[in-house]
Amino acid sequence: MDGHVPAQRSPQDEPPEPPPDGPSRPIPVGALPGAALIGGAALADPVLLGAAPADPVLLGAAPAIPALLDAVLPDDLLPDDLLPDDLLPAPLPLDVVLTDVVLSEDLLPDDPLPDTLLPDTLLLPAEPLAATPHPGRPRPAPHPLSTVTVDLVIPVFNEERALPGCVATLHDYCTRRLPFDWTITIVDNASTDTTRHVAQDLAGHWPRVRVVSLDRRGKGNAVRTAWTGSSAGVVVYMDVDLSTGLDALVPLVAPLAVGHCDLAIGSRLAPGARTVRGARRELLSRGYNALIRLTHGTRFRDTQCGFKAARAEVVGPLLRRVRDDSWFFDTELLLLAEHNGLRVLEVPVDWVEDVDSRVDVTGTIAGNVRGLARVALAKLSGAAAVTDLPTRPAPGPTHPDAVLRDRPRSRRPWLRCPRPGARRRRALPPPGHHPATPASG
């Protein structure tokens, strides 16, 4: 109205047009070419570098800050009076680790940060920075399972054909699937072929494979020697033919690693197990395990499956009591474990018979029957008791506010309760007592 004419704005003064892609996208710092900016606070919509909206902070020397602002921020976005000279910080130490920094694409031109703007000491690598623990904060304790070691024992006798494939398959599975530190131990039972040389070649090829050579035969002797000389916390043994599927290895080892059970065995007769074998071997296996349950009252179903594991601190005292060094070794170990109150876990497995077997079934059954009689006599005489086993803590309530009984209830309450309708018996007088006779009239 007073004739004032608005000032004409030059094209340089026009605000930048929004990008055609729509709203601004966050850009990771590692993706910036040449150099990276570090900061943390927000001012309006774009992300500015600083500790507070009124106190922007740039990491770097003071002379480089005006050049950075001119290159990154438009003229009308950050006025000159927003940054007084007394707010310019001193250079920060380079060992400060800052993460989760993003910049708005609207603030960056095509070549946002030339190499000449920042000193070489401020250029950050594009790779993500490793997390640095706080000086006053303690390091987290390692998980107990990360320190568990597992020794996988493979007893062999004249197995030059089957041994390479067994070790290669087991090594590949453990590398991909076993979440513990592990070692494969090949135990040669005085083989007469080239099994020992094949085992040594495998040990030279893989650092996690070792070889133990024995001069005396016997499966039990091989397992006992390897388990006793192992430094692992959990010891395992399996047959070289890998008839038992390796998918059961982690369920076999994990309960031992956490201390839930003392021994774990693969079972072909447990519910959920799947077995592919001939009728003769099926009949012999079921008959032998039925004989064990009949003569010893055991709860486990399969003693002969070549897939067993144990905690080293528990199995050591048991091995000193096991006398058999042949095929009855498994049965005697399990009978002693259950007799001494150890917790034995059965894991159902998938099992496929390998007909190329070194087992003499008839001779094995005869020896096992004699072993069952010997262990039964040891139980009766008290020789089967193992006194130096580690004790398991008594069960207690998990809930902190659990309401407990004063004394545990009997498992068979009917033994201490009279039957309904039963007549009370008259108490007998003590010995030597003569009831008084009524006086005659």
Summary of the structure (lengths in Angstrom):
residues: 441
radius of gyration: 38.8
end to end distance: 150.5
largest distance: 154.0
contacts: 1084
relative contact order: 0.08
helix: 32%
strand: 14%
